[in-house]
Amino acid sequence: MAELKALGIKSLPVSVRGDDVVVGYNVEDLCKTFDIDAKIGGPMHPENMMEMYRLVFDAIKRAVNQLSLEQLDWITPGRPRSLRQLLWHSFERPILGIEAHESGEYSRDMVRRYEELAQNYHTHEEICAFGDRIESELAEFLTHGEKLAKKVKSYMGPITVHELIELALGHAFQHLRQTYHYMPTIGIEPDRPLAREDYKEVPVPKDLF
């Protein structure tokens, strides 16, 4: 925080290299600042991205169905949110990219709304049915390349809808990893957990937290 204040910056993410500072998720500036060849890697193909979404959504449903209703309300250590919120949020995050396409904006309020909305989904069936609905809407949306290319305003800086949905994919895998970490703590071994090799092409942080 002291470093950010010294730079006169009030929002995240921030990337710093020497005297160069990049505020927000600005791919062009990040590539230039960190000497990254933008031709290497690049955005995932929509069909491949959807395949990965189906993989992670199926795994999330398995995890949901292993937990009792009481365990879904178990509060995770370090951050006061329930497993219900964590898993429901993993389904919801990509739909925010679709909403950003419609509104032209991706805000912090959109990202945080899951904390309340997840509480409206009480049973395993309700949570998994929500996941099924999001999967169906996402599959249809990803067939429209022109929609994915749209750039919107966000608290991270200008970003394309494609980038938002790909970030949400990595977010879902990261939350699934965290769920696998928590489950043994409450006496459950994950059913057919995914290994890092299963989604090696998806950008997921190395650290668990």
PLY file of the C-alpha trace (Angstrom):
ply
format ascii 1.0
element vertex 209
property float x
property float y
property float z
element edge 208
property int vertex1
property int vertex2
end_header
0.00 0.00 0.00
2.86 2.36 0.82
4.42 1.65 -2.59
1.12 2.40 -4.34
0.68 5.65 -2.42
4.22 6.69 -3.34
3.32 6.13 -7.00
0.10 8.09 -6.60
-1.97 5.04 -7.60
-5.32 4.19 -6.00
-6.44 1.08 -7.89
-5.24 -2.40 -8.83
-3.86 -4.19 -10.77
-0.56 -2.36 -11.14
2.58 -3.69 -12.83
5.95 -2.01 -12.28
9.27 -2.51 -14.03
11.93 0.00 -13.07
10.45 3.42 -13.70
7.70 2.05 -15.95
4.23 1.64 -14.44
1.25 -0.04 -16.11
-2.12 0.48 -14.44
-4.83 -2.02 -15.30
-4.91 -5.02 -17.59
-3.59 -3.25 -20.68
-2.13 -6.03 -22.79
-0.41 -3.72 -25.29
1.36 -1.72 -22.56
2.24 -4.84 -20.57
3.83 -6.49 -23.60
5.84 -3.35 -24.33
6.95 -2.81 -20.71
7.96 -6.42 -20.08
9.30 -7.24 -23.56
6.65 -9.86 -24.18
6.11 -11.10 -27.72
2.36 -10.68 -28.15
2.41 -13.29 -30.92
3.36 -16.00 -28.43
0.33 -17.60 -26.85
-2.46 -15.13 -27.50
-6.15 -15.55 -26.69
-7.65 -19.03 -26.56
-9.80 -20.12 -29.47
-13.50 -19.89 -28.48
-14.13 -23.59 -29.14
-11.18 -24.58 -27.01
-12.24 -22.16 -24.30
-15.73 -23.68 -24.24
-14.25 -27.16 -23.97
-12.31 -26.04 -20.90
-15.41 -24.42 -19.43
-17.32 -27.70 -19.74
-14.43 -29.49 -18.03
-14.28 -27.13 -15.07
-18.06 -26.79 -14.73
-18.46 -30.58 -14.56
-15.78 -30.71 -11.86
-17.44 -27.90 -9.91
-20.77 -29.77 -10.02
-19.07 -32.89 -8.64
-17.68 -30.82 -5.78
-21.06 -29.20 -5.07
-22.78 -32.58 -4.91
-20.20 -33.97 -2.48
-20.92 -31.26 0.09
-23.81 -31.32 2.53
-25.96 -28.23 2.82
-24.18 -27.43 6.08
-20.78 -27.83 4.44
-21.80 -25.50 1.62
-22.16 -22.83 4.30
-18.72 -23.57 5.77
-16.72 -20.33 5.91
-13.28 -20.51 4.34
-10.31 -19.42 6.48
-8.53 -16.20 5.60
-11.46 -14.79 3.64
-14.98 -14.79 5.09
-16.98 -16.46 2.34
-18.76 -19.78 2.19
-18.10 -22.66 -0.15
-21.56 -21.95 -1.57
-20.42 -18.45 -2.55
-17.08 -19.67 -3.89
-18.56 -22.38 -6.11
-21.61 -20.40 -7.30
-19.31 -17.51 -8.14
-17.19 -19.85 -10.30
-20.27 -20.50 -12.44
-21.33 -16.85 -12.53
-18.06 -15.10 -13.41
-18.10 -15.67 -17.22
-21.61 -14.26 -17.53
-20.20 -10.94 -16.36
-18.25 -10.79 -19.61
-21.47 -11.21 -21.57
-23.14 -8.49 -19.50
-20.12 -6.23 -20.09
-20.62 -6.68 -23.82
-24.17 -5.39 -23.46
-23.41 -2.49 -21.10
-19.89 -1.60 -22.24
-18.65 -1.68 -18.65
-17.11 -4.17 -16.20
-17.22 -2.86 -12.64
-16.08 -3.91 -9.17
-19.73 -4.04 -8.10
-20.40 -6.68 -10.74
-17.52 -8.78 -9.46
-18.66 -8.53 -5.82
-22.38 -9.13 -6.28
-21.99 -12.91 -5.91
-21.60 -12.46 -2.17
-25.34 -11.78 -1.90
-26.73 -13.50 -4.99
-25.22 -16.90 -4.15
-27.35 -17.02 -1.01
-30.47 -17.33 -3.19
-29.36 -20.80 -4.36
-30.07 -23.19 -1.52
-29.90 -26.75 -2.82
-27.38 -28.72 -4.83
-29.92 -28.92 -7.65
-30.38 -25.15 -7.75
-26.66 -24.44 -7.82
-25.94 -27.01 -10.53
-28.94 -25.91 -12.61
-27.54 -22.39 -12.51
-24.23 -23.76 -13.78
-26.03 -25.57 -16.60
-27.80 -22.35 -17.63
-24.59 -20.35 -17.67
-22.86 -23.07 -19.70
-25.63 -22.99 -22.29
-25.61 -19.18 -22.58
-21.84 -19.13 -22.79
-21.73 -21.77 -25.53
-24.08 -19.67 -27.65
-22.23 -16.41 -26.98
-18.83 -17.83 -27.88
-19.99 -18.49 -31.44
-20.03 -14.71 -32.08
-16.47 -13.59 -32.74
-17.47 -9.98 -33.30
-18.93 -9.81 -29.79
-15.76 -11.24 -28.26
-13.63 -8.59 -29.93
-15.52 -5.70 -28.33
-13.44 -3.61 -25.93
-15.16 -2.37 -22.77
-14.38 -0.09 -19.85
-13.31 -1.82 -16.65
-11.78 -1.04 -13.28
-8.65 -2.75 -14.67
-8.55 -0.50 -17.72
-9.79 -1.13 -21.29
-10.25 -4.84 -21.96
-11.91 -7.04 -24.57
-14.87 -9.28 -23.79
-12.73 -12.21 -24.97
-10.11 -11.39 -22.35
-12.75 -11.08 -19.63
-14.23 -14.48 -20.40
-10.78 -16.07 -20.59
-9.84 -14.50 -17.24
-13.07 -15.89 -15.80
-12.07 -19.36 -17.02
-8.78 -19.17 -15.14
-10.72 -17.83 -12.17
-12.99 -20.91 -12.16
-10.06 -23.32 -12.22
-8.35 -21.37 -9.44
-11.46 -21.51 -7.23
-11.78 -25.23 -7.97
-8.19 -25.74 -6.82
-8.96 -23.83 -3.63
-12.07 -25.96 -3.07
-9.98 -29.11 -3.41
-7.65 -27.65 -0.78
-10.52 -26.96 1.64
-12.47 -30.22 1.24
-10.15 -32.49 3.27
-10.35 -29.94 6.09
-14.04 -30.77 6.46
-13.51 -34.50 5.98
-14.14 -34.94 2.24
-11.84 -36.23 -0.47
-12.61 -34.66 -3.87
-14.31 -36.90 -6.42
-12.15 -37.29 -9.55
-10.26 -34.04 -8.99
-8.73 -32.35 -12.01
-4.96 -32.24 -12.22
-2.95 -29.25 -13.44
-2.13 -31.24 -16.57
-5.85 -31.32 -17.46
-5.94 -27.56 -17.97
-2.31 -26.63 -18.62
-3.28 -24.30 -21.48
-5.50 -22.18 -19.22
-3.82 -19.20 -17.51
-4.07 -20.06 -13.81
-1.84 -18.59 -11.06
0.89 -20.83 -9.68
0.05 -19.91 -6.09
-3.10 -21.30 -4.54
-3.90 -18.02 -2.76
0 1
1 2
2 3
3 4
4 5
5 6
6 7
7 8
8 9
9 10
10 11
11 12
12 13
13 14
14 15
15 16
16 17
17 18
18 19
19 20
20 21
21 22
22 23
23 24
24 25
25 26
26 27
27 28
28 29
29 30
30 31
31 32
32 33
33 34
34 35
35 36
36 37
37 38
38 39
39 40
40 41
41 42
42 43
43 44
44 45
45 46
46 47
47 48
48 49
49 50
50 51
51 52
52 53
53 54
54 55
55 56
56 57
57 58
58 59
59 60
60 61
61 62
62 63
63 64
64 65
65 66
66 67
67 68
68 69
69 70
70 71
71 72
72 73
73 74
74 75
75 76
76 77
77 78
78 79
79 80
80 81
81 82
82 83
83 84
84 85
85 86
86 87
87 88
88 89
89 90
90 91
91 92
92 93
93 94
94 95
95 96
96 97
97 98
98 99
99 100
100 101
101 102
102 103
103 104
104 105
105 106
106 107
107 108
108 109
109 110
110 111
111 112
112 113
113 114
114 115
115 116
116 117
117 118
118 119
119 120
120 121
121 122
122 123
123 124
124 125
125 126
126 127
127 128
128 129
129 130
130 131
131 132
132 133
133 134
134 135
135 136
136 137
137 138
138 139
139 140
140 141
141 142
142 143
143 144
144 145
145 146
146 147
147 148
148 149
149 150
150 151
151 152
152 153
153 154
154 155
155 156
156 157
157 158
158 159
159 160
160 161
161 162
162 163
163 164
164 165
165 166
166 167
167 168
168 169
169 170
170 171
171 172
172 173
173 174
174 175
175 176
176 177
177 178
178 179
179 180
180 181
181 182
182 183
183 184
184 185
185 186
186 187
187 188
188 189
189 190
190 191
191 192
192 193
193 194
194 195
195 196
196 197
197 198
198 199
199 200
200 201
201 202
202 203
203 204
204 205
205 206
206 207
207 208
